[in-house]
Amino acid sequence: MRPKFLEADMEEKIALARELMEKCELCERKCGVNRLEGEVGFCGVKEARISTYFFHYGEEPEIIPSFTIFFSGCNFNCVYCQNWDISQFPERGEVIEPEVIARIIEGAYENGAKNVNWVGGEPTPSLLYILEVLKHVRVPIPIIWNSNFYMTRKCMKILDGVIDIYLPDFKYGNDECALRLSNVPNYFKVVSRNHKLAQKQGELMIRHLVLPNHLECCTKPVLDWIADNLGTDVYLNVMGQYRPEYKAMKFKDIDRRITWKEYEEALEYARKLGFRVRG
Ligand code: SF4
C-alpha cells in the first residue's frame, strides 16, 4: 500500500502544525507557549533535536528492519524511563536540516528499511519538524508514530493522512499510577481516546509493558479496555522486558524486574480475553 504522506497536502499539514505551536497544544498538557518564538513548555523542547538514528532490529518482527529516529525530550517524566538520558534532556542531540534527514531516509529505504519509526523521548513535540522532513521524502516508505499517545485531538487530526502505523505504549490502567510514575494528569481518558482515533486513521500496533506489582491496577484494566473497545483482533504486544532504570529504585513497587509468574499471568489474562498473544 502506498504510504499516506505521499498523497497528503504537506503544506496544509505544516500550516496546521505551526498554528498549534503558536500556543502550543500539540499534547494535552496544552502549555500555551509560543514554540515558534522559541518559548518552551513542559517538555522543554525548543527545536527538534535528534539524538540518534539507526536500523532497528529489536522491534516487532513485522516492522523490522525499522529505520528509527530518536528525538531528545519528552512530555512525560517516567521514573523508570529506559531512554532517560535522551528523553529528559531535550537540549541534547543535534539539529539536522529537514532536507538532510530526508536524504538519509531515502538512503535507508534503498538499503532495505521497511519504514521510518519516529520515537524519542517522544515525537509529539517535534511534529512540525517531522512534517517538514516528509515534505522532502520522495520514496514510498511507510511512516510509524511510536509514542506515548498523549497528543491532542487537533494533533491527531494532523497525523491523519500522514501516519501509516501507530505504535502506542499503553502504559497505565488508571490516572493515579500515571501521575505518580510519569507525572501525567488525565492519562486514561486521553490515551484511550487516541487509541480509538488511531484505529480509524491507520494500522494500530499496541504495546503494553508489564510493570511489577501493576497487574491489577494497570495490565488487566488496559487489556480489558482494549478488548472491549478495539476488539481482540487488534495487534497487541505484551512486553516482559521491564527493568528498573533511572529513578525506579526509589519506588518500592517497581524497583525490580517482573517475575515469570507475573508475566505468565499477564499473558494468560490476554489469552483468556481472546487476544492472539505476542510476548
Ligand atoms: S508538546 Fe511540549 S510545549 Fe507543547 S503542549 Fe506538550 S509539553 Fe507543552
py3Dmol code that shows the C-alpha trace and the ligand (Angstrom):
import py3Dmol

protein = """\
ATOM      1  CA  MET A   1       0.000   0.000   0.000  1.00  0.00           C
ATOM      2  CA  ARG A   2       1.238   3.476  -0.886  1.00  0.00           C
ATOM      3  CA  PRO A   3       2.335   5.445   2.203  1.00  0.00           C
ATOM      4  CA  LYS A   4      -0.205   8.090   3.156  1.00  0.00           C
ATOM      5  CA  PHE A   5       2.154  11.057   3.343  1.00  0.00           C
ATOM      6  CA  LEU A   6       2.800  10.883  -0.410  1.00  0.00           C
ATOM      7  CA  GLU A   7      -0.853  11.777  -1.012  1.00  0.00           C
ATOM      8  CA  ALA A   8      -1.111  14.370   1.763  1.00  0.00           C
ATOM      9  CA  ASP A   9      -1.143  18.131   1.302  1.00  0.00           C
ATOM     10  CA  MET A  10       2.019  18.652   3.320  1.00  0.00           C
ATOM     11  CA  GLU A  11       1.919  22.447   3.097  1.00  0.00           C
ATOM     12  CA  GLU A  12      -1.510  22.427   4.697  1.00  0.00           C
ATOM     13  CA  LYS A  13      -0.387  19.986   7.405  1.00  0.00           C
ATOM     14  CA  ILE A  14       2.659  22.149   8.107  1.00  0.00           C
ATOM     15  CA  ALA A  15       0.485  25.276   8.386  1.00  0.00           C
ATOM     16  CA  LEU A  16      -1.812  23.494  10.851  1.00  0.00           C
ATOM     17  CA  ALA A  17       1.134  22.284  12.932  1.00  0.00           C
ATOM     18  CA  ARG A  18       2.546  25.819  13.042  1.00  0.00           C
ATOM     19  CA  GLU A  19      -0.815  27.073  14.283  1.00  0.00           C
ATOM     20  CA  LEU A  20      -0.815  24.516  17.098  1.00  0.00           C
ATOM     21  CA  MET A  21       2.679  25.542  18.118  1.00  0.00           C
ATOM     22  CA  GLU A  22       1.894  29.236  18.395  1.00  0.00           C
ATOM     23  CA  LYS A  23       0.124  28.498  21.657  1.00  0.00           C
ATOM     24  CA  CYS A  24       1.428  25.019  21.999  1.00  0.00           C
ATOM     25  CA  GLU A  25      -1.275  22.412  22.194  1.00  0.00           C
ATOM     26  CA  LEU A  26       0.452  19.561  20.460  1.00  0.00           C
ATOM     27  CA  CYS A  27      -0.109  17.468  23.546  1.00  0.00           C
ATOM     28  CA  GLU A  28      -2.739  17.525  26.257  1.00  0.00           C
ATOM     29  CA  ARG A  29      -0.518  19.485  28.596  1.00  0.00           C
ATOM     30  CA  LYS A  30      -1.538  22.436  26.432  1.00  0.00           C
ATOM     31  CA  CYS A  31       1.231  24.678  27.722  1.00  0.00           C
ATOM     32  CA  GLY A  32       0.092  27.592  25.560  1.00  0.00           C
ATOM     33  CA  VAL A  33       3.643  28.802  24.920  1.00  0.00           C
ATOM     34  CA  ASN A  34       4.748  30.166  21.569  1.00  0.00           C
ATOM     35  CA  ARG A  35       7.089  27.434  20.367  1.00  0.00           C
ATOM     36  CA  LEU A  36       7.611  29.279  17.078  1.00  0.00           C
ATOM     37  CA  GLU A  37       9.235  32.116  19.027  1.00  0.00           C
ATOM     38  CA  GLY A  38      11.496  29.745  20.908  1.00  0.00           C
ATOM     39  CA  GLU A  39       9.436  29.555  24.104  1.00  0.00           C
ATOM     40  CA  VAL A  40       9.453  26.189  25.807  1.00  0.00           C
ATOM     41  CA  GLY A  41       6.764  24.365  27.686  1.00  0.00           C
ATOM     42  CA  PHE A  42       6.737  21.342  29.964  1.00  0.00           C
ATOM     43  CA  CYS A  43       8.612  19.102  27.518  1.00  0.00           C
ATOM     44  CA  GLY A  44      11.458  21.608  27.272  1.00  0.00           C
ATOM     45  CA  VAL A  45      11.742  21.043  23.532  1.00  0.00           C
ATOM     46  CA  LYS A  46      12.886  24.239  21.855  1.00  0.00           C
ATOM     47  CA  GLU A  47      13.699  22.841  18.443  1.00  0.00           C
ATOM     48  CA  ALA A  48      13.665  19.270  17.175  1.00  0.00           C
ATOM     49  CA  ARG A  49      16.933  17.626  18.173  1.00  0.00           C
ATOM     50  CA  ILE A  50      17.876  14.175  17.008  1.00  0.00           C
ATOM     51  CA  SER A  51      19.728  12.030  19.453  1.00  0.00           C
ATOM     52  CA  THR A  52      20.436   9.160  17.099  1.00  0.00           C
ATOM     53  CA  TYR A  53      19.071   7.173  14.146  1.00  0.00           C
ATOM     54  CA  PHE A  54      19.774   3.642  13.027  1.00  0.00           C
ATOM     55  CA  PHE A  55      18.370   0.437  11.572  1.00  0.00           C
ATOM     56  CA  HIS A  56      16.500  -1.099  14.498  1.00  0.00           C
ATOM     57  CA  TYR A  57      16.243  -4.884  14.559  1.00  0.00           C
ATOM     58  CA  GLY A  58      14.799  -5.093  18.090  1.00  0.00           C
ATOM     59  CA  GLU A  59      11.257  -4.023  17.213  1.00  0.00           C
ATOM     60  CA  GLU A  60       8.326  -6.321  16.383  1.00  0.00           C
ATOM     61  CA  PRO A  61       9.198  -8.822  13.583  1.00  0.00           C
ATOM     62  CA  GLU A  62       6.529  -7.345  11.273  1.00  0.00           C
ATOM     63  CA  ILE A  63       8.267  -3.966  11.110  1.00  0.00           C
ATOM     64  CA  ILE A  64      11.995  -4.719  11.092  1.00  0.00           C
ATOM     65  CA  PRO A  65      14.376  -3.505   9.884  1.00  0.00           C
ATOM     66  CA  SER A  66      12.894  -0.236  11.078  1.00  0.00           C
ATOM     67  CA  PHE A  67      14.746   2.999  10.422  1.00  0.00           C
ATOM     68  CA  THR A  68      14.332   4.543  13.853  1.00  0.00           C
ATOM     69  CA  ILE A  69      14.878   8.215  14.576  1.00  0.00           C
ATOM     70  CA  PHE A  70      15.160   9.221  18.236  1.00  0.00           C
ATOM     71  CA  PHE A  71      14.260  12.738  19.343  1.00  0.00           C
ATOM     72  CA  SER A  72      15.551  14.311  22.512  1.00  0.00           C
ATOM     73  CA  GLY A  73      12.900  15.406  25.017  1.00  0.00           C
ATOM     74  CA  CYS A  74       9.539  14.086  26.179  1.00  0.00           C
ATOM     75  CA  ASN A  75       6.277  15.352  27.624  1.00  0.00           C
ATOM     76  CA  PHE A  76       6.294  12.514  30.208  1.00  0.00           C
ATOM     77  CA  ASN A  77       8.687  12.084  33.144  1.00  0.00           C
ATOM     78  CA  CYS A  78       8.538   8.299  33.628  1.00  0.00           C
ATOM     79  CA  VAL A  79      10.639   7.448  36.667  1.00  0.00           C
ATOM     80  CA  TYR A  80      11.679   4.148  35.043  1.00  0.00           C
ATOM     81  CA  CYS A  81      12.449   5.527  31.563  1.00  0.00           C
ATOM     82  CA  GLN A  82      14.975   3.346  29.759  1.00  0.00           C
ATOM     83  CA  ASN A  83      15.897   6.222  27.440  1.00  0.00           C
ATOM     84  CA  TRP A  84      16.048   8.806  30.208  1.00  0.00           C
ATOM     85  CA  ASP A  85      19.415  10.113  29.042  1.00  0.00           C
ATOM     86  CA  ILE A  86      17.707  11.467  25.931  1.00  0.00           C
ATOM     87  CA  SER A  87      14.052  11.796  26.997  1.00  0.00           C
ATOM     88  CA  GLN A  88      14.808  14.010  29.981  1.00  0.00           C
ATOM     89  CA  PHE A  89      17.459  16.130  28.250  1.00  0.00           C
ATOM     90  CA  PRO A  90      15.794  17.995  25.383  1.00  0.00           C
ATOM     91  CA  GLU A  91      18.894  20.105  24.824  1.00  0.00           C
ATOM     92  CA  ARG A  92      20.956  17.047  23.843  1.00  0.00           C
ATOM     93  CA  GLY A  93      21.290  15.756  20.304  1.00  0.00           C
ATOM     94  CA  GLU A  94      21.753  17.512  17.022  1.00  0.00           C
ATOM     95  CA  VAL A  95      19.695  19.920  14.972  1.00  0.00           C
ATOM     96  CA  ILE A  96      19.649  18.441  11.460  1.00  0.00           C
ATOM     97  CA  GLU A  97      18.130  20.211   8.475  1.00  0.00           C
ATOM     98  CA  PRO A  98      14.903  18.502   7.280  1.00  0.00           C
ATOM     99  CA  GLU A  99      16.315  18.069   3.747  1.00  0.00           C
ATOM    100  CA  VAL A 100      19.345  16.268   5.160  1.00  0.00           C
ATOM    101  CA  ILE A 101      17.302  13.785   7.169  1.00  0.00           C
ATOM    102  CA  ALA A 102      15.014  13.299   4.159  1.00  0.00           C
ATOM    103  CA  ARG A 103      18.018  12.211   2.065  1.00  0.00           C
ATOM    104  CA  ILE A 104      19.164   9.927   4.901  1.00  0.00           C
ATOM    105  CA  ILE A 105      15.690   8.326   5.000  1.00  0.00           C
ATOM    106  CA  GLU A 106      15.791   7.788   1.250  1.00  0.00           C
ATOM    107  CA  GLY A 107      19.172   6.113   1.642  1.00  0.00           C
ATOM    108  CA  ALA A 108      17.789   3.879   4.382  1.00  0.00           C
ATOM    109  CA  TYR A 109      14.893   2.891   2.114  1.00  0.00           C
ATOM    110  CA  GLU A 110      17.299   1.978  -0.696  1.00  0.00           C
ATOM    111  CA  ASN A 111      19.168  -0.153   1.830  1.00  0.00           C
ATOM    112  CA  GLY A 112      16.133  -2.140   2.913  1.00  0.00           C
ATOM    113  CA  ALA A 113      14.428  -0.161   5.691  1.00  0.00           C
ATOM    114  CA  LYS A 114      10.770  -1.206   5.880  1.00  0.00           C
ATOM    115  CA  ASN A 115       9.618   2.035   7.486  1.00  0.00           C
ATOM    116  CA  VAL A 116      10.598   5.222   9.296  1.00  0.00           C
ATOM    117  CA  ASN A 117       9.970   4.978  13.018  1.00  0.00           C
ATOM    118  CA  TRP A 118       9.675   8.356  14.786  1.00  0.00           C
ATOM    119  CA  VAL A 119      10.292   7.956  18.509  1.00  0.00           C
ATOM    120  CA  GLY A 120      12.203   9.518  21.400  1.00  0.00           C
ATOM    121  CA  GLY A 121      11.760  10.592  24.028  1.00  0.00           C
ATOM    122  CA  GLU A 122       8.566  11.441  22.274  1.00  0.00           C
ATOM    123  CA  PRO A 123       7.900  12.566  18.697  1.00  0.00           C
ATOM    124  CA  THR A 124       4.879  14.788  19.528  1.00  0.00           C
ATOM    125  CA  PRO A 125       6.811  17.967  20.447  1.00  0.00           C
ATOM    126  CA  SER A 126       8.715  17.630  17.138  1.00  0.00           C
ATOM    127  CA  LEU A 127       5.692  17.159  14.879  1.00  0.00           C
ATOM    128  CA  LEU A 128       6.358  20.242  12.751  1.00  0.00           C
ATOM    129  CA  TYR A 129       9.875  19.069  12.010  1.00  0.00           C
ATOM    130  CA  ILE A 130       8.652  15.593  11.058  1.00  0.00           C
ATOM    131  CA  LEU A 131       6.229  17.098   8.543  1.00  0.00           C
ATOM    132  CA  GLU A 132       8.952  19.305   7.129  1.00  0.00           C
ATOM    133  CA  VAL A 133      11.139  16.241   6.662  1.00  0.00           C
ATOM    134  CA  LEU A 134       8.381  14.228   4.992  1.00  0.00           C
ATOM    135  CA  LYS A 135       7.719  17.071   2.574  1.00  0.00           C
ATOM    136  CA  HIS A 136      11.142  16.303   1.106  1.00  0.00           C
ATOM    137  CA  VAL A 137      10.980  12.494   1.130  1.00  0.00           C
ATOM    138  CA  ARG A 138      10.437  11.026  -2.342  1.00  0.00           C
ATOM    139  CA  VAL A 139      10.418   7.288  -1.659  1.00  0.00           C
ATOM    140  CA  PRO A 140       7.366   5.174  -0.714  1.00  0.00           C
ATOM    141  CA  ILE A 141       8.411   4.343   2.827  1.00  0.00           C
ATOM    142  CA  PRO A 142       5.673   3.767   5.454  1.00  0.00           C
ATOM    143  CA  ILE A 143       5.664   6.054   8.487  1.00  0.00           C
ATOM    144  CA  ILE A 144       5.422   4.859  12.109  1.00  0.00           C
ATOM    145  CA  TRP A 145       4.329   7.040  15.035  1.00  0.00           C
ATOM    146  CA  ASN A 146       5.964   5.438  18.102  1.00  0.00           C
ATOM    147  CA  SER A 147       4.534   7.396  21.004  1.00  0.00           C
ATOM    148  CA  ASN A 148       3.089   7.671  24.490  1.00  0.00           C
ATOM    149  CA  PHE A 149      -0.148   8.816  22.787  1.00  0.00           C
ATOM    150  CA  TYR A 150      -0.733  11.982  24.788  1.00  0.00           C
ATOM    151  CA  MET A 151      -1.472  14.062  21.675  1.00  0.00           C
ATOM    152  CA  THR A 152      -4.403  16.466  21.476  1.00  0.00           C
ATOM    153  CA  ARG A 153      -7.302  15.785  19.137  1.00  0.00           C
ATOM    154  CA  LYS A 154      -6.015  18.557  16.871  1.00  0.00           C
ATOM    155  CA  CYS A 155      -2.631  16.874  16.722  1.00  0.00           C
ATOM    156  CA  MET A 156      -4.294  13.538  15.907  1.00  0.00           C
ATOM    157  CA  LYS A 157      -6.082  15.270  13.053  1.00  0.00           C
ATOM    158  CA  ILE A 158      -2.796  16.446  11.584  1.00  0.00           C
ATOM    159  CA  LEU A 159      -1.390  12.928  11.839  1.00  0.00           C
ATOM    160  CA  ASP A 160      -4.420  11.580   9.976  1.00  0.00           C
ATOM    161  CA  GLY A 161      -3.376  11.023   6.388  1.00  0.00           C
ATOM    162  CA  VAL A 162       0.331  11.121   7.231  1.00  0.00           C
ATOM    163  CA  ILE A 163       0.940   8.180   9.569  1.00  0.00           C
ATOM    164  CA  ASP A 164       0.573   4.608   8.343  1.00  0.00           C
ATOM    165  CA  ILE A 165       1.256   2.690  11.554  1.00  0.00           C
ATOM    166  CA  TYR A 166       0.520   3.880  15.078  1.00  0.00           C
ATOM    167  CA  LEU A 167       2.697   2.211  17.710  1.00  0.00           C
ATOM    168  CA  PRO A 168       1.487   3.376  21.126  1.00  0.00           C
ATOM    169  CA  ASP A 169       2.736   2.412  24.554  1.00  0.00           C
ATOM    170  CA  PHE A 170      -0.441   1.874  26.544  1.00  0.00           C
ATOM    171  CA  LYS A 171       1.170   2.097  29.973  1.00  0.00           C
ATOM    172  CA  TYR A 172      -1.402   2.562  32.710  1.00  0.00           C
ATOM    173  CA  GLY A 173      -4.887   1.377  33.575  1.00  0.00           C
ATOM    174  CA  ASN A 174      -5.692   4.361  35.779  1.00  0.00           C
ATOM    175  CA  ASP A 175      -4.762   8.009  36.331  1.00  0.00           C
ATOM    176  CA  GLU A 176      -3.155   7.585  39.760  1.00  0.00           C
ATOM    177  CA  CYS A 177      -0.339   5.352  38.508  1.00  0.00           C
ATOM    178  CA  ALA A 178       0.207   7.657  35.522  1.00  0.00           C
ATOM    179  CA  LEU A 179       0.516  10.704  37.751  1.00  0.00           C
ATOM    180  CA  ARG A 180       2.785   9.019  40.277  1.00  0.00           C
ATOM    181  CA  LEU A 181       5.129   7.262  37.832  1.00  0.00           C
ATOM    182  CA  SER A 182       5.046   9.512  34.746  1.00  0.00           C
ATOM    183  CA  ASN A 183       3.881  12.866  36.157  1.00  0.00           C
ATOM    184  CA  VAL A 184       0.973  12.891  33.693  1.00  0.00           C
ATOM    185  CA  PRO A 185      -2.532  14.099  34.556  1.00  0.00           C
ATOM    186  CA  ASN A 186      -5.746  12.814  32.992  1.00  0.00           C
ATOM    187  CA  TYR A 187      -3.910   9.899  31.398  1.00  0.00           C
ATOM    188  CA  PHE A 188      -6.504   7.265  30.736  1.00  0.00           C
ATOM    189  CA  LYS A 189      -9.138   9.389  29.030  1.00  0.00           C
ATOM    190  CA  VAL A 190      -6.632  10.998  26.654  1.00  0.00           C
ATOM    191  CA  VAL A 191      -4.673   7.902  25.750  1.00  0.00           C
ATOM    192  CA  SER A 192      -7.689   5.650  25.325  1.00  0.00           C
ATOM    193  CA  ARG A 193      -9.399   8.264  23.110  1.00  0.00           C
ATOM    194  CA  ASN A 194      -6.306   8.421  20.903  1.00  0.00           C
ATOM    195  CA  HIS A 195      -6.241   4.642  20.558  1.00  0.00           C
ATOM    196  CA  LYS A 196      -9.779   4.779  19.187  1.00  0.00           C
ATOM    197  CA  LEU A 197      -8.855   7.551  16.762  1.00  0.00           C
ATOM    198  CA  ALA A 198      -5.682   5.773  15.656  1.00  0.00           C
ATOM    199  CA  GLN A 199      -7.595   2.596  14.866  1.00  0.00           C
ATOM    200  CA  LYS A 200      -9.697   4.604  12.416  1.00  0.00           C
ATOM    201  CA  GLN A 201      -6.743   6.502  10.971  1.00  0.00           C
ATOM    202  CA  GLY A 202      -4.303   3.698  10.218  1.00  0.00           C
ATOM    203  CA  GLU A 203      -2.827   0.445  11.385  1.00  0.00           C
ATOM    204  CA  LEU A 204      -2.553   0.067  15.130  1.00  0.00           C
ATOM    205  CA  MET A 205       0.104  -1.988  16.913  1.00  0.00           C
ATOM    206  CA  ILE A 206      -0.290  -1.660  20.672  1.00  0.00           C
ATOM    207  CA  ARG A 207       2.466  -2.257  23.184  1.00  0.00           C
ATOM    208  CA  HIS A 208       1.912  -2.792  26.857  1.00  0.00           C
ATOM    209  CA  LEU A 209       4.901  -3.084  29.160  1.00  0.00           C
ATOM    210  CA  VAL A 210       4.074  -5.150  32.232  1.00  0.00           C
ATOM    211  CA  LEU A 211       5.286  -3.390  35.386  1.00  0.00           C
ATOM    212  CA  PRO A 212       5.989  -5.335  38.592  1.00  0.00           C
ATOM    213  CA  ASN A 213       3.092  -5.141  41.050  1.00  0.00           C
ATOM    214  CA  HIS A 214       0.878  -3.414  38.461  1.00  0.00           C
ATOM    215  CA  LEU A 215      -1.103  -6.355  37.110  1.00  0.00           C
ATOM    216  CA  GLU A 216      -4.349  -5.490  38.862  1.00  0.00           C
ATOM    217  CA  CYS A 217      -4.203  -1.708  38.551  1.00  0.00           C
ATOM    218  CA  CYS A 218      -2.676  -1.420  35.071  1.00  0.00           C
ATOM    219  CA  THR A 219      -2.179  -4.545  32.943  1.00  0.00           C
ATOM    220  CA  LYS A 220      -5.619  -6.067  33.422  1.00  0.00           C
ATOM    221  CA  PRO A 221      -7.606  -2.802  33.053  1.00  0.00           C
ATOM    222  CA  VAL A 222      -5.598  -1.886  29.928  1.00  0.00           C
ATOM    223  CA  LEU A 223      -6.234  -5.296  28.352  1.00  0.00           C
ATOM    224  CA  ASP A 224      -9.916  -5.181  29.343  1.00  0.00           C
ATOM    225  CA  TRP A 225     -10.313  -1.760  27.778  1.00  0.00           C
ATOM    226  CA  ILE A 226      -8.624  -2.797  24.558  1.00  0.00           C
ATOM    227  CA  ALA A 227     -10.747  -5.945  24.279  1.00  0.00           C
ATOM    228  CA  ASP A 228     -13.966  -4.009  24.904  1.00  0.00           C
ATOM    229  CA  ASN A 229     -13.221  -1.003  22.732  1.00  0.00           C
ATOM    230  CA  LEU A 230     -10.862  -2.056  19.961  1.00  0.00           C
ATOM    231  CA  GLY A 231     -11.560  -5.766  19.772  1.00  0.00           C
ATOM    232  CA  THR A 232      -9.263  -8.713  20.324  1.00  0.00           C
ATOM    233  CA  ASP A 233      -8.114  -8.820  16.694  1.00  0.00           C
ATOM    234  CA  VAL A 234      -6.009  -5.736  17.261  1.00  0.00           C
ATOM    235  CA  TYR A 235      -2.234  -6.242  17.260  1.00  0.00           C
ATOM    236  CA  LEU A 236      -1.073  -6.474  20.867  1.00  0.00           C
ATOM    237  CA  ASN A 237       2.413  -6.949  22.221  1.00  0.00           C
ATOM    238  CA  VAL A 238       2.504  -7.697  25.954  1.00  0.00           C
ATOM    239  CA  MET A 239       6.085  -6.927  26.866  1.00  0.00           C
ATOM    240  CA  GLY A 240       8.005  -8.506  29.727  1.00  0.00           C
ATOM    241  CA  GLN A 241      11.360  -6.761  29.459  1.00  0.00           C
ATOM    242  CA  TYR A 242      10.873  -4.167  32.184  1.00  0.00           C
ATOM    243  CA  ARG A 243      13.982  -3.420  34.190  1.00  0.00           C
ATOM    244  CA  PRO A 244      14.324  -0.756  36.847  1.00  0.00           C
ATOM    245  CA  GLU A 245      16.224   2.188  35.363  1.00  0.00           C
ATOM    246  CA  TYR A 246      16.649   5.879  36.069  1.00  0.00           C
ATOM    247  CA  LYS A 247      14.819   6.669  39.346  1.00  0.00           C
ATOM    248  CA  ALA A 248      12.894   3.384  39.618  1.00  0.00           C
ATOM    249  CA  MET A 249      14.896   2.150  42.600  1.00  0.00           C
ATOM    250  CA  LYS A 250      13.270   4.883  44.683  1.00  0.00           C
ATOM    251  CA  PHE A 251       9.815   3.406  44.058  1.00  0.00           C
ATOM    252  CA  LYS A 252       9.214   0.221  46.027  1.00  0.00           C
ATOM    253  CA  ASP A 253       6.596  -1.219  43.700  1.00  0.00           C
ATOM    254  CA  ILE A 254       8.775  -1.031  40.587  1.00  0.00           C
ATOM    255  CA  ASP A 255      12.308  -1.490  41.957  1.00  0.00           C
ATOM    256  CA  ARG A 256      12.729  -4.963  40.445  1.00  0.00           C
ATOM    257  CA  ARG A 257      12.177  -6.893  37.227  1.00  0.00           C
ATOM    258  CA  ILE A 258       8.867  -8.696  36.800  1.00  0.00           C
ATOM    259  CA  THR A 259       8.706 -12.341  37.822  1.00  0.00           C
ATOM    260  CA  TRP A 260       7.908 -15.167  35.399  1.00  0.00           C
ATOM    261  CA  LYS A 261       4.709 -15.675  37.358  1.00  0.00           C
ATOM    262  CA  GLU A 262       3.638 -12.080  36.776  1.00  0.00           C
ATOM    263  CA  TYR A 263       4.448 -12.274  33.099  1.00  0.00           C
ATOM    264  CA  GLU A 264       2.661 -15.591  32.655  1.00  0.00           C
ATOM    265  CA  GLU A 265      -0.371 -14.190  34.450  1.00  0.00           C
ATOM    266  CA  ALA A 266      -0.430 -11.181  32.113  1.00  0.00           C
ATOM    267  CA  LEU A 267      -0.174 -13.397  29.021  1.00  0.00           C
ATOM    268  CA  GLU A 268      -2.786 -15.811  30.332  1.00  0.00           C
ATOM    269  CA  TYR A 269      -5.157 -12.936  31.049  1.00  0.00           C
ATOM    270  CA  ALA A 270      -4.706 -11.654  27.494  1.00  0.00           C
ATOM    271  CA  ARG A 271      -5.273 -15.137  26.060  1.00  0.00           C
ATOM    272  CA  LYS A 272      -8.443 -15.594  28.078  1.00  0.00           C
ATOM    273  CA  LEU A 273      -9.806 -12.324  26.740  1.00  0.00           C
ATOM    274  CA  GLY A 274      -9.240 -13.709  23.236  1.00  0.00           C
ATOM    275  CA  PHE A 275      -6.074 -11.916  22.091  1.00  0.00           C
ATOM    276  CA  ARG A 276      -3.526 -13.664  19.940  1.00  0.00           C
ATOM    277  CA  VAL A 277      -0.698 -13.098  22.351  1.00  0.00           C
ATOM    278  CA  ARG A 278       2.744 -11.941  21.358  1.00  0.00           C
ATOM    279  CA  GLY A 279       5.323 -11.758  24.059  1.00  0.00           C
TER     280      GLY A 279
END
"""
ligand_1 = """\
8
SF4
S 4.402 19.482 23.205
Fe 5.633 20.340 24.915
S 5.229 22.590 24.859
Fe 3.659 21.577 23.590
S 1.899 21.289 24.935
Fe 3.107 19.373 25.014
S 4.535 19.604 26.756
Fe 3.718 21.663 26.249
"""
view = py3Dmol.view(width=600, height=400)
view.addModel(protein, "pdb")
view.setStyle({"model": 0}, {"cartoon": {"style": "trace"}})
view.addModel(ligand_1, "xyz")
view.setStyle({"model": 1}, {"stick": {}})
view.zoomTo()
view.show()
